Amino acid sequence: GRKLDFTIDNGRIHNVSLGQGQEVVAERALEVAAVQGHWVILQNIHLVARWLSTLEKLVEQYSLGSHADYRVFMSAEPAPIPEAHIIPQGLLENSIKITSEPPTGMHANLHKALDLFTQDTLEMCSKEMEFKCILFALCYFHAVVAERRKFGPQGWNRPYPFNNGDLTISINVLYNYLEANPKVPWDDLRYLFGEIMYGGHITDDWDRRLCRTYLSEYIRPEMLEEEVYLAPGFLIPPSLDYKGYHDYVDDNLPPESPYLYGLHPNAEIGFLTVTSDRLLQTVLEMQPKESDAAGGSGVSREEKASKSVLDEIMEKLPEPFNMVEMMEKAEDKTPYVVVALQECERMNILTHEIRRSLRELDLGLKGELTITSEMEELANALFYNNVPESWTRYAYPSLLSLGAWYTDLLLRIRDLEVWTTDFALPATVWLGGFFNPQSFLTAIMQSMARKNEWPLDKMCLSVEVTKKNREDVTAPPREGSYVHGLFMEGARWDIPTGVIADARLKELTSMMPVILIRAIPVDRMDTKNIYECPVYKTRMRGPTYVWTFNLKTKEKDAKWILAAVALLLQQ
């Protein structure tokens, strides 16, 4: 603009930041610019969705017979999902589009973080050595937290909008604190960065722990002696000038791998598998829907496939549990019996919905009922091997495809049938087979609290990983319960030594042995050499959190925190 003598000062550029009430200003700017040959910059057009159709008409109107120098520039944020695209097609088709993609990979992210500063920034603090060291560590931290998002739930339980402003404000805070204190206030700095600047975005407690752990590993007094590794083989650099830091990254940063983030290489396999699955699912859904015209029946292949899946499911679906009969049989309402009854009730609700919706669809396909949008969605889900949304509303969280999900459902029903024949606690309980696993874990605490007359609010669960497989357990323990069917992601359980160990390559989740769960008073809890391991229902983590199990480790727990080690109730 300056080269061609277009500036805001000489009035030849109209810069409008769109928002409430700014539409009129933008319309006036477009009108003046079209006549006088000015440039118009419209920022954040995604914020004025209702006005975009008017904007499209104005752009089209002024494109004819306007001044030769007239130009319009627009900026917008990308929509998070395809359904949220709101910018009119006419605007997109008639414009030259430039996208500002965030850098990918650690190398590009670290350079971009350093690019936010200059040589003058490095020299502005009186404690130059400390300032430079912490600034570089913060740049690395910023690159790690931004790029870790690509690993999905294993990176962060929830996605967070970390941005460059977080880093630049953190550096300003660092400068102020170093100037105001004779010694480096390490704890204060870590708290400000981890709980306020970056932690302000974070809503999940486990993500907050991860953020704190990164900072305690990267920002500590030992970094001034150049003894802190930011990643395997990547030391904190010595005091260098601005260009020197860029060169140091080019020469010394190891090649891109999950190790740079503290994760196991398996994390990359998981993330690439999910991406591939999404791509193939989209390709499948884009296939044209053909009717079987050759046969003359007018029945599409989707309807044929849906009908065969429907018949198969209906054939195998067991009868609902007789709740009245079970209530009479269960005279002693112990905590375990209450859990079993609650699970049977919820299973009845789910199987009733499956039976109702499939019968309805069957009548629709026969032509006895009008096909509704709900029936169509159900038929599509059966064709694409997805669990229908009307079923998931009453079901438990699961990432399985329909075939595997239905097999899993039948196994859950069989387990409940065995348990409710005489309501005796099974030798080992399938924890993942519950709608609400928390209720069973709470029942363990309640039954032991009653037996030993302990106050329930001063109790916690003690987790002991045995060396047994499910087949080796023939009777329940005297206290508590054996549970099976848990998987470890991010690491594995080493049975001979009885501690967490590094995962084997290409083994994304490893089966846990049978675990003995008992309740103990909080003051008897062992807190040495343990890793507080979150338990989730599925790989989606986040909202599927169940409980925290304390597992033994010989290594620092920070290693497992950065590796996002968790127990899952479903493989």
N, C-alpha and C positions, 0 to 999 in steps of 0.2 A: 503494500500500500504506500509506504513512504517513497519508494522509488518512483512511483507513478503520481506522487503528490496527492494521495488519498489518506487523510488523517482525521481523527476525531476533532482535533483542534481547529482545522480549517473548515469543519462542517461538512466534509465530503464523505464521511463515514457515519452512518446512524447505527449505534450499538444498542440493541434492545434485549434486555434479559426478561424473558417471558414469565408470567405468573399472573396472579389475580389482578385484573384491571389494566394489564399492559397491552391488551389486544388493540385498543383504540390507538395507543402510541405507535404500535407496529404498523397499523393500517395507514396512519398519517405519514410515517417514514417511507413506506413503499410508494405512496402516491407522489411524494416530493421527489424521491430518488429516480422514479421512472421518467419524470419530466426533465430533471436537471442533470441526470447522468451520475448519480451518487451510488455508493455501495451501502447495502443494508446487511447487518449481521443480526440474525434472530437466534438467540441462545435458548436452549432447553425447550424446544417446541413440543416435546412429549408431555409437558406440564399443562398444555392447553388443548386437551383432546377434542373438546366440543368446537373449538374455533378452527380446527385444521381444515375442515371442508371449505370454510370461508377463505382461508389462506390459499388453498389450492386454486379457487376461482380467481383470486386477486393476482396470483403469480401468472396464471394463464392470460388474464385480461391485459396485464402490463407487458406481457412478452411480445405483443404486437404493437408496432408504432412507437415504442419507447426510445429513449436516448441510447446511442450506441455504447456508452460507457456504463450503463446501468447493470448492476450485478446484485444478486441476493445470495448470502451465505447462511446456512442453517446448521444448528448443532442439536443433537438429541442423544439420549442414553439408549443403549440397546435394550430391547424387551427381554425379560428373564426367560419367558417361554413363548413358543410360536403363537399361541392363542392370544397373547397380550400385544401383538403388533397393532398399532393404531394409526401409523402415518399413512395417509392416502396413497393409493397406487400411482395416481397421476404425478404426485410430487416425486416419488421414487424413480419413475420411468423417465421423467424429463430433467433429472439432475445428474451431475457428475458426483459419484459417491466416493468418499474417502473414509476408511474406518481406522480408528486408533486402537489396535489390538494390544492388550497387555502383554508384556514380554513372557515367553515361556522358558522354563529351565532356570536353574540356579545362577548360571553364568550371566545371562541377560538381566535377571532380576537384581543381582548384586551391582552390576554396572549402572543400572537405572537408578538404584538407590543412591549410589555415590554421585551420580550426575545432578542430584538435587542440591549439592554443595559445591563450593569453590575453594581455591587455595586460601582466599581471605577467611573463609569459615574455619579452616584448620588452624589458622594463626590467631584467631580472635581471643582465645582464652589464656589467662596467665599460667594455668596448670596445663601447658601444651601437651606433655607426654600423656597424662591421664585422659585429657579431653579427646585426643586423637584415637587412643586405644578403645575407649568406650564408644566413640562415634562409629568406628569401623565395626565393632561388635553389634551395635544397634542396626547398622545397615544390613549385616548378615542376618540378624534376627528378623528384621522387616522382610527380607527376601524369603526367608524360611516360612514365616507365618502366611505370607501371600501365596506362595507356590504350593504349600502343603494342601491347599484346598483341592488340588487335582486328584488327590487320593480318596476323595469322597468321605464317607463316615469314618474311615480309618485315619484320615488326616484330621478333620474336625467333626465333632458330632453334628454340628450345625454350620452352615456357611456364614461367614461374617464379612462385612464390607470394609476390610482394612484398606487404608488409602495412604497416599504420600503425605497428607497432612498430619497423620499420626506420627510419622518419622520426623518431619521438620519441627513439630511442636515439642517432641521428645528431646531433640537436640537443643532447642531453646531452653527447656527446663534444665537439661544437663549443664549448659553454660552458666545459668543463674545459680544453680546449687554449688558448682565448683568454685565460682567467684565468691560466694557468700560463706563458704566453710573452709577452715584451715586444712581439714582432712577430707578425703573422699567419703561422702555418706552413702556407702554401698547399699545398706538396707532401704534407706529412704528412696534412692533412685530406682531400685528394683520394684518397690511398692508403687511408685508413681507410674512407671512404664507398664507394669504388669496388671495393676488393678484399675488404673484410671485411663491412661492414654490408649493402650491397646485393650485392656480389660473392660473399658467402657462399652465396647461392642459385644463382649462375650456374655451370653446368657446361661450357658451350661456349666455346672460346677466342675465337671471332668475336664472341659476345655480350659477353664480357668486354672486348674491344677497344671495342665500341660504348658500353658503360657508362663506360669510362675517358674516351672522347672527349667524351661529354656533359658530364662533370664538368670536363674541361679547357676546354670552351667556356663553361660557365656560371660556374665558380668560379675567378676569376683576379684579380690585383691591380687591373686596369682597372675592375672593377665598382664600386670605391669612388669613382671619378670619374664614375660613371653613364654609362659608355661601352659597356656590354655589352648586346647585344640577345639576349634569351632566345628570341625568334622574330622573323621579319620584321615590323617595325613595333611590336615590344613590348619597350621598354627596361626595364632593372632600375629599380624605382621608387626615389625618394629616401627619406630617413628619414621614416617616417610612423608614426602610432599604429595600433592594431589595426584599428579601423573604417576608417581611411584605406586600409589595404592591400586590404580587401574592396572598397571603393569604387573603388580604382585598377584592380582586376581587372575590375569591371563596366564601367568607362568606357573602358579601353584595350586589353583583350585582343581580338585580331582574331577574326572569326567562325571557328567550327570548320572546320578543313581539315588535310590531311596536312602542310602547311607548318609547322604548330605543332610537329611532331615531327622536322622536318628531312627529311621524306619528300616524294617527288614526288606530285602529285595522282593519277597513275595507280595508286598503291598502293591508293587507295580503290576504284577500279573493280575491281581484282583481288579485293579482299576481299568486295565486294558480289556479284561474279559467283559466287564460291565459295559464299557463303551461299545465293544463289538456286538454284544447282545442287543443293545439299543438300536444300533445301525441295522442289524438283520431284521429285528422286529418291525422297524419302520419300513424297510423294503417289502416285507411280507404284507403289511397293511396297505401298501400302495398298489398291490396287484389289482388288476381290473376284476370286477365281480361279474363273472359270466353266467348266463343262465344256460341250462342244458337244452338248447334249442334243437339240437340234432335229434334228441330223443322225443321231442315234441311234448314233453311233460311240463315244461315251463318251470321246473324245479332247479334252483341254482345248486352248484356244488357245495356252497356254504350250508344250504339247508339240509342237504344229504348228510354232510359230515356232522352237523349239529345234531341231527336226528339220531345218528348212530351213537354219538357220545352220550346224548340224553338217555337213550335206552340202556346203555351200559351202566350209567350212574344209578338210575332208578332200580335196576335189577339187583345191585349190590347194597343199596341203602337199607340199613337195618331198621327194625321197628323202634319207636321211641321208648325211653325208660318209663316204667310204670311208677310214678312218683308216690302215689298213695300207698301202694304195696311196700315200697322201700321205706317210707316213713314208719309204717307199722313194724317192719322188720328191725329197724334201727332204734332199739329202746333206749340205749345209753348214748346220748348225744355228746360224744367226746369231740374235741376240736377237729380231729381227723375225719370223723363221720360227717360233721357239718360241711367240711371242705368237699368231701365226696358227693354229698347231696347237692351242693351249690353247682359243682361241675356238671352233674347229670342234668340239672335244670337248664343250664346254659347250652348244653349239647342238644337238648330237646328243642330249644328255640331255633338253633341253627339248622338241625335236620328238618324241622317243620318248614322253614323258609325254603330250603332246597327242594323239598317234596312239592310244596305249593307252586313255586315258580316253574318247576319243570313240567308239572301237570298242565299248567296254564299254557306254556310254550307248546306242548305236545298238541293241545287242542287247536292252538293257533296255526301250527304247521299242517294240521289235518283240514283246516278251513272252517272249523266249527266256531272259532272265536276270531274277532278282528285283531290283527297283529298291532300291538301298541309299541311305543318307543322303548318301553322297559323290556318287552319280549325281544325286540330287535337287538338291544344291547346284550341280552343274555345269550342269544343265538350267536352273535359275533364273538363273544367271549369263549363260548364252547368251541367255535371254529378255530380261533387263534390260540387255543390251549391256555387261556388266562382264567383266573378265578373271577367270576362275575362280581361286580361291585355290590349288588344286592345281597350277596352272601358274606362278603368281607365285613359288612356293617355289623353282622352278628357273630363274626368269627374272631380268631386270635391273629396277631400280626404274623405274616408269613411271606416269604419271597419266592415260594415254590410255584412251578407251573401247575396247571389244573390237574394233570395226571398224577404228579407226585403229591400234590396237596390232598387229593381225594384218598390216595393210599394212606397218607399220614393221618387223615381224619378217621379212617376205618381202624387204624392201630390204636388211636386215642379211645375210640368207642370200646374196642375189645379190652383195653386196660381197665376202663371204668367198669365194664361188665364183670371182670374177674374180681376187682376190689369190692364191688357192691354185693357179691353173692353172700358173704358173711361179715363184711365190713372190717375184716382183719387187715392190719397194715401190711402191704406187700413187703417181701424181703428187701427189695430195693425199688425205689419209686422213680418213675420217669418224670423228672422235673419239667422237661419241655412239653410234656403231654397235657399240661393244665392250661385252661384259659387264663387263670390268674395264679401264677406260681408264688406270688407274694403271700397269698392266703395260706398255702401249705407251709411255707417257712415260718409264718406267724403262728400257725398251729403247733409247730415243734416247740416254739417258745412258750405258748400257753399251756401245753400239756406238761412240760417240765416245771413251769412256774407253779402249777397246781400241785404236782407231785412233791416238790421240795419246799413249797410255801415261800417262794422267792417273789419279791415285787417285780412285776412285768416291766415297769419303766426303767429298771436298773439291770436289765439283761441284754445280752447280745448273742449272736450266733458264733459258735466255734466251728471252724471248717478243718477237717482232717482228711487229706487225700490218701486213700489206701493204696495197696499194690494189687488189689483184686480187680478182675473183670466182672461184668454183670453175672456171667454164668457161675462164677466162684462163690457168689453170695446165696446162701440157702435159707437163712432166717434173719428177721429184723434184729437190730441191736437192742440191748436192754433199755437204753435211753436214746432219744433222738431218732434219726432215720438215715438209712443209706439212700443216696440218690445217684442216678446214672443219666447218660444222654447229654453230657455237656461237652463242648468243644472249645479249644483255646485258639484264638486268632492273634497273630503277631509274635508268637513264641510257641514252645511246647512244654509239656510236663515230663521231666526226666524221672522215670519210675525208680531206677536203682538208687539214685541219690535223694529223691523226694524233694526236688526244688525245680523252679522254672529254669529252662535252658533255651538257647537260640533255636529258632525253628529250622527245620530241614528245608532245603531249597525245593520249590514246587509243591510243598505240602502246606496249602493255605490254612487249613484248620486241622488240628490234631485232636484225636479222641482222648478225653480225660478218663482215668480209671474211676472206679466207684468212689464216691465221696461220703464220708460220715459227717452228718451235720447234727450238732447238739447245741443246747442253749446253756450259757454260763453267765454268772454275774460279771458285769463290766470290769470290775477291779481285778478279775483273774485273767483278763485278756492279754495274750502275749503280743507285744508290739515291736520286739527286736527282730531284725532280719526278715521283715515281711513286706509284701507288696499288696497294697489295697487294690484288689482287682475288681473292676465293675462287671456285673453279669447283665447281659442283654438278651432279649428274646430272639432277635435276628441281627444280621450284619448291618442293618440300617441304623443300629445303635440309638442314640438320641432319646426319642420318646419311648423306646422299648426297654428302658432300664428296669431291672428287677431288684437287685440287692448288691451289696459289696462283700466279697469273700477275701479274707486275709490269707494269702498264699506265701509259702516259705521261699526265700531267695538268698543265694550267697552273694549276689552282686548288688550294687546300689539300686534302689528302686527307681532312680531317675532314668536308668537305661530302659526299663519296661514302660515307664510313663511316656517317654519319647517314641517308643516303638508301638504305642497304642495297644498294649496287650490287654485283651479282654476275654471273658468267657461268654460263649454263645449257647443258647438252648436249641438252636437249629443250625445245621451245617450249611 
